[in-house]
Amino acid sequence: MRIIISQQDKKLIAEFHHGKIVDKYIIDKAEEFLGAVDRFIRKSRIKLKFFNKVRLEFHDTGILTERVIRAIILGLSFSQN
């Protein structure tokens, strides 16, 4: 699984790539990333375990945005146990 986070103006774009599934979500701030993850999981019907080995890519984002999203991914990997 691969997640690409990019920023355009004040909006964040989160692209989820899992096999042939590609979903794009536009969010206002990094804290809303968890909501995008929830929507992607429900829509694509994948298991949370795929977030354990996720590849994150950040394009034109700030350090705070990157840290918040990394913390959310880390929290998801702990919640699986």
N, C-alpha and C positions, 0 to 999 in steps of 0.2 A: 504494500500500500504506500502511496505517495501523497503528500499534502503540500500544495504550493500556496503560499500566502504572499499576496502582493498588495500594494497600496496605491490608490489613485485618488488624488485630492485628499479628502478626509475619510474616505470609505476604504474598507479592507475587503479584498476578494479572496475567498478561501476555495480552492479547487481540490476536490477529493478524487484521486485516481485509484481504482481498485479493479485490476483486470481490464475488462472492456467498459466498466462503469466509470463515467466521468460526470461529476456534479459540481456546480459552481454556486456559491452563496455570497451575497454582498452583505456585509455587516458594518455597523457603525463604529464599533470599538472591539478591542481584543477580548473583553470580558464576555461578549456575545458569541464567541467561538464555540463554547460548549453547546449552545443551542443549535448551531449549525451541525455539530457532530451528532447530536440527537436526531435531527431531521434526516441526516444522511444515513444513519443506522436504520431508522424506521423505513425510509424510502427504498433503500437497497437491500434491506433484510440481511445484512452481514452481522457477524458476531463481533463483540467488543474485543476479542482476542487479536484481531488484525491490527489494532492500534498499538500492540506491544512492539511490533517491528516496523513502525511507520518511519518513512523517510520524509523529513521536513525540509522544505526549501522556502527561503524568504527573499523576496525581491522588493527593493525600495521601501523597506519598513524600518521603523525605529527600534532601538534596543529594548525599550519597554514593551512594545508589542511582541517582540520575539520572546522575551522572558515570560510574559503572561501566557502565551500559547504553549511554550515548552512546559510550563508548570501544569497547565491543563492536561496535556498529553501524559505527563508523568503521573498525575493524579489518576487518570484513566487506567494506566497500567497497574497501579496499586489497587484500584477498586475491583480488579478481576480476581484477586486472591481471596 
